[in-house]
Amino acid sequence: MDSMWLCSQIHARRREQQVMKPSAVAVPLAVATLPLLTFVAGCDQLADLADRVAEAALPVEPQAAPQSEPQVEDAQAELPKRPETSTAHSETDVISFRSILENEQMTRRERIRAFENLDPAALQKPFARSNVSAAPQGERAERRTGNREPADWEIATARRRVPVVMYSTSWCGVCKRARAYFVEKRIAFEEHDVDQNAAARAEYLRLNPRRSVPTIKIADEVVVGFSPAAVERALDAAARARLN
């Protein structure tokens, strides 16, 4: 009778486990009943209950997060390749009158070749220092007053009147960055595609025999390639020249 009663209790316990979710309280209770069940013969539920107790006691392993799918770049954002009929090639270096003078790594032959690529109007000699050292004190003071440093607002106003012309192509990535820079800084400029405009191509080849784009003419200075620093220096120099 005792054996039958214990077996009925095990069956009832098993039905409760199927209905209710195992909790932390049910595990120790089931473990406590195991010594009693060992004395009961013919109860096949003992092995089943032992398996359930073991499964409830095991820690649950955390599931790995699903791997994110790699993002596919938009192929349409890529610039077109250079057509065979194009007369220009992409230029990443920047060559201007000031950069040639300040570049200590260029050889004499490289400097001469670089100067030949500039607009002749940009090859102006630096202002020579005055050799009149015995001038009267009053005259020197008046000369300094006439050559005073322009104010920032004067330079900013003069910069708006500096003509900027960029010779580019539709496939040039550097030209795209230069265009975006001009728009961001609100610098007024003209742009000519040397592959589409024959007149612009002729002027572009005259300014830059190296046939590289972009070629940017800022007033009388020609900047080959694009660099924000080179563009800003050329704009400031042209603005100051207008104020003198």
Residue, then its C-alpha position, 0 to 999 in steps of 0.5 A: m500500500d505504501s508503495m502504491w501511495l508513493c507512486s500515485q504521489i509521483h504521478a500527481r507531481r509529474r502532472e503538476q510539473q507539466v502544467m506549471k513552470p519549474s521554479a527555484v522552489a520546486v527543485p529543492l523539494a524534488v531533491a528532498t524526496l529522492p531518498l524516499l523514492t529510492f526505497v520504492a520499487g517498480c516506480d519508473q517515474l523515479a528516473d524521469l524525475a531525476d532527469r527533470v531535476a538535473e535539467a532544472a539545476l543546469p544553468v541556462e547558456p546565453q544565446a549568441a546574438p544574431q550576426s548582423e548582415p554586412q552592409v552593401e555599399d551603393a554602387q551608384a555612388e561610385l564615380p564613372k571611370r575616365p573615358e578614353t576620349s578624355t584629355a585630362h587625368s586625375e590630379t591629387d597633388v597641389i601646385s601653386f606659386r607659393s607651394i613651389l617656393e615652400n616645397e624643400q623636397m623639389t629639385r631645381r628641375e622639378r621647380i622649373r617644370a612646376f613653374e612652367n605649368l603655372d599661369p604666367a600672370a601668377l609668376q610675379k616676383p615677391f615684393a622687393r624690400s626698399n633699398v632707401s634706408a636714409a629716408p626721413q622719419g616722417e616719410r617712412a611713417e607716412r609710408r607705413t600708414g598707407n600700407r596698413e594691414p587691411a581689416d578682416w571685413e575688408i578682406a572678406t568683402a574683397r574675397r567675394r569679388v575674386p574670380v574662381v574658375m575650375y576646370s574639371t570632368s564628370w569622372c574626377g573624384v577630386c573635382k567632386r570634393a572641390r565642388a563640395y568645398f566651394v558650395e559649403k564655404r559659399i565661394a562663388f565659382e565657375e566650372h567647365d567640363v574639359d571633356q564637353n567644352a572645347a573652348a574651356r579645354a583649350e584654355y585649360l590646356r594653356l593653363n596646365p599642360r600637364r592635363s590634370v584635373p582639377t585645375i583651378k584658376i583663382a584670379d591670376e594664380v593657378v592651383v593644380g589639384f585641390s587643397p582647402a589650404a591652397v585655395e584659401r591662400a590664393l583667395d586671401a592673396a588675391a583679395r589683398a592684391r585688390l585692396n592695395 
